[in-house]
Amino acid sequence: MGRQRRAALRTAAIGTVTAVLATGTAFGATSAAAAEAPYTTGATDSSGLSAGIRFVDITGHGGIVLKANVVTPAGADTGSARRYPLLVLPTSWATPQVEYLAQARKLADSGYVVVTYNSRGFWQSGGHIEVAGPPDVADAAKVVDWALAHTPADPDRVGMAGVSYGAGISLLAAAHDPRVKAVVALSGWADLIDSIYSGRTQHVQAAAMLGATGYLTGRPSPELQRILGDFLSSNLAKEQEMIDWGRKRSPATYLDRINANGAAIMLGNAWGDTIFPPNQYASFYEKLTGPKRLELRPGDHATAEGSGLLGLPNDVWTNAHRWFDHHLKGAANGIDREQPVQLTSRSTGGYEGYADWRSVGAGQRRIALGGEQRVYANVDSGANGGVVLLSNTLDQFLQLPPTVSVPLLPRSFAAVWQSERYATAQRVRGTARLHTTVTSTKESGTLVAYLYDVGPLGFGKLVSNAPSTFHDRTPGEPFTVDLELFSTAYDVPAGHRLALVVDTVDPLYIEHNPSGARLTFSSPPTDPSYVSVPLREQ
C-alpha cells in the first residue's frame, strides 16, 4: 500500500510537469544576439508609453538576450552630470518582464533609475532556466554594467530587489558583486534545500508547481530537468548531488561574502509561505552582520506584497522604498532607528518590534508528550497542512487556516497530545520544537507534526506543521527525533488549548513509509518527549 501510494503521488507530480512540456517552448525562444537599445528621452514612443519607460534588450552572460524595462525619473538625461541611484529587479519565477512596472514607475518618480528584466530561460529572454545558478548571477552583473553605460545611474548607489525568484537572485548578486549596496528580498530563499527539502522530505506540491510553471513559461536547463526528475522520484542515490546543486544556489552558502561586501539587507516573508518557509530566512537574518531588517506577516508565497505589484497601497513596498531611500539616498526617514525585526500576528494584526530574532518567543512553554502512542503509517488521518498557495492565503484574508476535529482524529493513524486549557491568551511567536523518541518497524519512514489551537468544541486550527523523514534505521531500535516546526505568530485565545498531532501522510509532502510500517512514540524517563512552544512574554 505504501509503495503504491508513493508511486501514485510521484507519478501525479511528474505528470503535472510533463503534461505542460509540449507547450513550454511555445512562449518564444529569442535570438542569441542582443540588440542593445540606447537610453532615450523625448516624446511618447510607438507603444504609447512615456519616454521615461523603455523596453530594451540587454546582453546577458554568454551573449543571450535579456528582455528588460528601463524606467527613469522625469527629465533624466544620460548626458547630464546628475546621477541617480540605480535599482535592478529580476523577475519572479515564470513571470513576464512587466511584473514590477507599477513599482518601477513609483520608484522612478521618487528619483531612481530602475531596470527590471526577465530572468534567463523565461518568456522572451534567452538561455535556459538555471534556478539562480552562476549564469543568473552573472546576468545580474551584466544588467548593472548595461545600466551604468546607458542610463544616468550612479555606480556608487546600486540596489537590487525582487519577489521570490528575483529575491534569491538579488541576494546571490549581493554576495558576488560588491557594487550592490542594498537589497530588498521578498518571499525568497536563503537556503534552497531547507526550503523544499526540509527534514529530508520533498515538498511535492511546491516542487511540482515550480516545475510545471517553469516548463509552461520557459525552457528548463538539462540539469534542472534531471534534478527535478530525481527529486520527485525520490532517487536517493542522487540525494547528495541534489543537495550540492541546491547549496550552490543558496545565499546562505555565501554568507561570508555577503557580510564582507556589507550590503544593507531587508528580508520579507509570510508566515505560511508553502514554497519558502520563514525559518530559513530567520536563520539567515541572524547571521548577517551588516545593516539588516526582517519583516514577517500573515499569508502565503508572495501574497503579502502582491497588491503592491498592482500599484495599490502596500506596506511591504512602502518599507522597501524607505529602505532604499535611507541606504542609497541617505534619507533620514527613521527606518534605521526602528526595531529591525518586525512581525505581524496572524490573529490580531499590527506590528511588533524586536531587537533580534532570538528575542522573538523568548519565553518557552513545554508540553509534555507522555505515555506511549503507536500509529499505523500510510494512511492520512485527516490532519494536514492544506494546499499550496491556497490555504494560507485564506488564513491571511479570512483567518481560516486548515481545521480538523481533534477528538475525531483516528488514533490508529494519528498520535495526539493536548495541553491544559489556558486561563489567559497565549501569544505563540517564533519556532516550536518537537523532541521525541520514535521506534519504527521499518528502516525508513516519514512523520508530520502539527500544532493546533483547539477550541472548546474540539475543533483545531492549524498553528504550524513540519515533516521529517528518516532512512537506514534499525527496525525496532528507538531513535530521537528533533524537529523544528515552521515559524509563526499566532494568538491562542483564553479557554483554548494546544494540541500536538503526529501522523505519516500529508498531500504537501512525499512520504517514505513502507507498506505495513508502524511508528511508536515514547517518552523515556531519562529523555522525556515534549514540544517546546515559543511565547511572547506578557
ROTI-810603 format. One record per residue (C-alpha): x, y, z. Coordinates in steps of 0.25 Angstrom, whole numbers, padded with zeros to 4 digits, always signed. Last residue first. Layout:
% ROTI-810603
XYZ;...
END
This chain:
% ROTI-810603
+0013+0158+0114;+0024+0150+0109;+0023+0145+0095;+0023+0130+0095;+0031+0120+0088;+0025+0105+0089;+0034+0094+0093;+0028+0080+0089;+0032+0069+0098;+0038+0055+0100;+0045+0051+0113;+0059+0047+0112;+0063+0038+0124;+0049+0035+0127;+0047+0030+0113;+0035+0037+0106;+0030+0028+0094;+0025+0030+0080;+0023+0017+0073;+0022+0016+0058;+0016+0005+0049;+0020+0001+0035;+0011-0009+0028;+0016-0004+0014;+0028+0005+0014;+0026+0019+0019;+0034+0029+0011;+0025+0041+0009;+0025+0052-0001;+0020+0065+0004;+0008+0075+0003;-0002+0063+0002;+0001+0059+0016;+0003+0045+0021;+0010+0040+0034;+0003+0045+0046;+0007+0054+0058;-0003+0063+0065;+0001+0073+0076;-0010+0080+0083;-0011+0094+0089;-0022+0098+0098;-0033+0108+0098;-0040+0116+0109;-0032+0128+0107;-0030+0130+0092;-0017+0125+0085;-0010+0136+0078;-0002+0133+0066;+0012+0137+0060;+0019+0126+0052;+0032+0119+0050;+0031+0105+0043;+0032+0094+0052;+0046+0090+0056;+0048+0075+0058;+0057+0067+0068;+0055+0052+0066;+0062+0042+0075;+0064+0027+0072;+0058+0014+0077;+0062+0001+0071;+0051-0008+0066;+0055-0007+0051;+0069-0002+0050;+0069+0012+0043;+0074+0014+0029;+0065+0025+0026;+0057+0036+0033;+0047+0047+0028;+0042+0059+0036;+0031+0068+0032;+0027+0081+0038;+0014+0088+0044;+0009+0101+0050;-0003+0107+0056;-0014+0099+0050;-0028+0102+0055;-0034+0091+0064;-0048+0088+0066;-0050+0081+0080;-0063+0089+0083;-0056+0097+0094;-0045+0102+0084;-0033+0095+0080;-0021+0103+0074;-0013+0092+0067;+0002+0089+0065;+0004+0078+0054;+0016+0068+0053;+0018+0060+0040;+0025+0047+0040;+0032+0039+0029;+0038+0026+0029;+0050+0017+0027;+0056+0004+0033;+0043-0002+0037;+0036-0006+0050;+0039+0008+0055;+0042+0013+0069;+0042+0028+0071;+0047+0036+0083;+0042+0051+0084;+0046+0065+0083;+0038+0075+0075;+0041+0090+0074;+0032+0102+0072;+0039+0113+0065;+0035+0128+0067;+0023+0135+0074;+0011+0128+0080;+0003+0138+0088;-0004+0130+0099;-0017+0136+0103;-0020+0134+0118;-0026+0123+0126;-0021+0113+0117;-0027+0099+0116;-0018+0088+0119;-0009+0083+0108;-0012+0072+0098;-0005+0060+0092;-0010+0053+0079;-0003+0041+0071;-0010+0040+0058;-0013+0027+0050;-0019+0017+0060;-0024+0029+0068;-0034+0033+0057;-0036+0048+0058;-0050+0051+0063;-0046+0057+0076;-0037+0067+0069;-0047+0072+0059;-0039+0078+0048;-0036+0092+0042;-0027+0097+0032;-0026+0112+0034;-0038+0122+0032;-0033+0135+0037;-0041+0142+0025;-0030+0149+0018;-0017+0143+0023;-0023+0129+0026;-0030+0128+0013;-0016+0131+0007;-0010+0121+0016;-0019+0110+0010;-0018+0114-0005;-0003+0115-0008;+0000+0101-0006;-0012+0093-0001;-0014+0090+0014;-0004+0086+0025;-0011+0073+0028;-0019+0065+0039;-0029+0056+0033;-0022+0043+0038;-0016+0041+0024;-0012+0026+0024;+0002+0021+0020;+0007+0018+0034;+0000+0011+0046;+0001+0018+0059;+0006+0015+0073;+0005+0024+0085;+0013+0023+0098;+0012+0031+0110;+0015+0046+0112;+0017+0057+0102;+0020+0068+0112;+0016+0082+0107;+0028+0091+0109;+0026+0106+0110;+0037+0116+0105;+0038+0131+0107;+0048+0138+0098;+0037+0136+0086;+0044+0146+0078;+0056+0151+0085;+0066+0142+0077;+0061+0148+0064;+0067+0162+0068;+0063+0175+0075;+0048+0172+0073;+0037+0180+0068;+0022+0176+0068;+0013+0181+0056;-0002+0181+0056;-0011+0169+0052;-0018+0161+0062;-0018+0146+0059;-0007+0144+0048;+0002+0153+0057;+0010+0163+0050;+0025+0163+0052;+0036+0174+0050;+0050+0170+0054;+0060+0183+0052;+0054+0191+0063;+0053+0204+0057;+0064+0214+0057;+0069+0210+0043;+0056+0213+0037;+0055+0227+0043;+0054+0234+0030;+0067+0241+0030;+0069+0240+0015;+0083+0236+0011;+0080+0233-0003;+0084+0219-0005;+0083+0213+0009;+0071+0222+0014;+0063+0223+0002;+0065+0209-0001;+0060+0204+0012;+0048+0214+0011;+0044+0209-0002;+0044+0195+0003;+0036+0199+0015;+0025+0205+0006;+0026+0192-0003;+0023+0183+0009;+0013+0194+0014;+0004+0192+0001;-0004+0203-0005;-0008+0198-0019;+0001+0199-0031;-0003+0185-0036;+0011+0180-0031;+0007+0186-0018;-0005+0176-0017;+0005+0164-0017;+0014+0168-0005;+0007+0160+0005;+0003+0149-0005;+0017+0146-0009;+0016+0131-0004;+0006+0130+0007;+0000+0140+0016;+0002+0146+0030;+0014+0155+0032;+0029+0154+0035;+0038+0166+0033;+0053+0165+0035;+0063+0177+0035;+0078+0177+0033;+0090+0187+0033;+0102+0178+0032;+0106+0166+0041;+0096+0155+0035;+0096+0142+0043;+0082+0145+0050;+0076+0148+0036;+0080+0135+0031;+0073+0127+0042;+0060+0136+0040;+0060+0133+0025;+0062+0118+0027;+0050+0118+0037;+0041+0126+0028;+0036+0115+0019;+0040+0117+0004;+0029+0109-0004;+0018+0108+0006;+0019+0122+0011;+0010+0122+0023;+0017+0132+0032;+0020+0141+0020;+0033+0147+0016;+0041+0160+0016;+0057+0162+0016;+0064+0175+0016;+0079+0174+0014;+0089+0186+0014;+0101+0181+0006;+0113+0180+0014;+0122+0173+0004;+0129+0165+0015;+0116+0161+0020;+0110+0156+0007;+0123+0149+0004;+0123+0142+0018;+0109+0138+0015;+0112+0131+0002;+0105+0117+0005;+0094+0125+0012;+0091+0131-0002;+0087+0117-0007;+0088+0113-0021;+0101+0105-0020;+0095+0099-0008;+0083+0094-0016;+0092+0087-0026;+0100+0081-0015;+0088+0075-0008;+0083+0069-0021;+0096+0063-0024;+0096+0057-0009;+0082+0051-0012;+0085+0045-0025;+0085+0030-0020;+0072+0035-0012;+0064+0036-0025;+0051+0040-0018;+0044+0041-0032;+0041+0056-0030;+0055+0060-0027;+0062+0051-0037;+0053+0057-0048;+0055+0071-0043;+0070+0069-0043;+0070+0064-0057;+0061+0074-0063;+0069+0085-0056;+0082+0080-0062;+0076+0079-0076;+0072+0094-0074;+0058+0098-0072;+0052+0106-0084;+0041+0115-0081;+0027+0119-0078;+0020+0105-0077;+0032+0097-0073;+0035+0106-0062;+0021+0106-0058;+0021+0091-0057;+0034+0090-0049;+0030+0101-0039;+0017+0095-0037;+0023+0081-0035;+0033+0086-0025;+0023+0093-0017;+0013+0081-0017;+0024+0071-0014;+0031+0077-0002;+0041+0066-0002;+0045+0061+0012;+0059+0061+0017;+0054+0069+0029;+0053+0081+0020;+0054+0078+0005;+0047+0090-0002;+0052+0101+0007;+0064+0095+0015;+0070+0091+0002;+0068+0105-0004;+0075+0112+0008;+0073+0127+0007;+0060+0127+0000;+0051+0138-0005;+0037+0144-0001;+0043+0158-0002;+0058+0161-0004;+0061+0176-0002;+0076+0178-0005;+0085+0190-0003;+0100+0193-0007;+0101+0185-0019;+0115+0189-0025;+0121+0178-0017;+0116+0168-0027;+0117+0153-0023;+0110+0152-0010;+0100+0163-0013;+0097+0156-0026;+0093+0144-0018;+0083+0152-0010;+0077+0158-0023;+0076+0145-0030;+0068+0139-0018;+0059+0151-0017;+0056+0151-0032;+0052+0136-0031;+0042+0140-0020;+0040+0155-0021;+0051+0164-0025;+0061+0176-0021;+0074+0181-0024;+0082+0193-0021;+0093+0202-0027;+0098+0215-0021;+0113+0217-0024;+0111+0214-0039;+0101+0225-0040;+0091+0223-0052;+0089+0233-0063;+0085+0222-0073;+0093+0214-0084;+0106+0210-0078;+0103+0209-0063;+0090+0202-0067;+0098+0192-0076;+0108+0188-0065;+0097+0186-0055;+0090+0177-0065;+0103+0169-0067;+0105+0168-0052;+0091+0162-0051;+0093+0153-0063;+0106+0147-0056;+0097+0143-0044;+0087+0136-0053;+0099+0129-0061;+0104+0124-0047;+0091+0117-0043;+0078+0125-0039;+0070+0113-0044;+0077+0111-0057;+0065+0113-0066;+0071+0113-0080;+0076+0123-0090;+0069+0135-0096;+0058+0144-0090;+0045+0144-0097;+0037+0136-0087;+0047+0130-0076;+0060+0124-0079;+0068+0136-0073;+0061+0145-0063;+0052+0156-0069;+0058+0169-0066;+0055+0181-0058;+0063+0193-0059;+0060+0205-0050;+0067+0219-0049;+0062+0225-0036;+0057+0239-0033;+0044+0238-0026;+0036+0237-0039;+0046+0226-0043;+0042+0218-0031;+0027+0220-0033;+0029+0216-0048;+0037+0203-0044;+0026+0199-0034;+0016+0199-0045;+0025+0192-0055;+0030+0181-0046;+0023+0169-0053;+0025+0175-0067;+0036+0166-0070;+0028+0153-0070;+0026+0144-0058;+0030+0129-0058;+0039+0131-0046;+0040+0145-0041;+0046+0156-0049;+0060+0162-0047;+0059+0176-0041;+0071+0185-0043;+0071+0199-0035;+0080+0210-0039;+0082+0223-0031;+0082+0235-0039;+0093+0243-0046;+0093+0258-0050;+0104+0262-0060;+0095+0261-0071;+0097+0252-0084;+0088+0241-0079;+0077+0250-0077;+0066+0250-0067;+0054+0259-0069;+0044+0250-0062;+0052+0240-0054;+0055+0227-0061;+0049+0214-0064;+0056+0203-0072;+0049+0190-0076;+0057+0178-0080;+0057+0165-0089;+0070+0158-0086;+0077+0153-0099;+0088+0143-0098;+0102+0146-0101;+0109+0136-0091;+0104+0145-0079;+0094+0155-0082;+0093+0165-0094;+0081+0174-0091;+0069+0177-0100;+0061+0189-0097;+0046+0193-0094;+0047+0207-0090;+0039+0215-0079;+0043+0230-0077;+0038+0232-0092;+0024+0231-0087;+0017+0219-0092;+0009+0219-0105;+0016+0207-0111;+0021+0215-0122;+0029+0225-0113;+0023+0237-0106;+0032+0249-0107;+0046+0251-0102;+0057+0243-0095;+0066+0232-0100;+0074+0221-0094;+0080+0212-0105;+0074+0199-0109;+0084+0187-0108;+0081+0178-0119;+0085+0165-0113;+0089+0153-0121;+0084+0139-0117;+0071+0141-0123;+0059+0138-0115;+0051+0126-0111;+0037+0130-0110;+0026+0124-0102;+0023+0112-0110;+0035+0104-0104;+0028+0100-0091;+0015+0096-0098;+0020+0081-0100;+0025+0081-0086;+0012+0084-0080;+0007+0070-0077;+0021+0066-0073;+0021+0075-0060;+0007+0071-0055;+0011+0056-0059;+0023+0057-0050;+0014+0061-0038;+0004+0050-0042;+0014+0039-0044;+0021+0043-0031;+0008+0042-0023;+0004+0029-0030;+0017+0023-0027;+0017+0027-0013;+0003+0021-0011;+0007+0008-0018;+0019+0007-0009;+0011+0010+0004;+0000+0000+0000;
END
